[in-house]
Amino acid sequence: MTTEERSQTAQPSMEMRQPELEPSALLLLTISIGLASLILCVVWLVFVHQ
């Protein structure tokens, strides 16, 4: 084995990407954002818009 062969490192290909969100993770994210928005709207209506 030559020095050149030993110094080579495995480079990930450009096609290897992060996996997409699973449907359950996407659903959880959507519900969390919706709930946070609802809470902020209620707080705004109660304390700011009197």
Summary of the structure (lengths in Angstrom):
residues: 50
radius of gyration: 24.5
end to end distance: 78.3
largest distance: 78.3
contacts: 66
relative contact order: 0.07
helix: 62%
strand: 0%
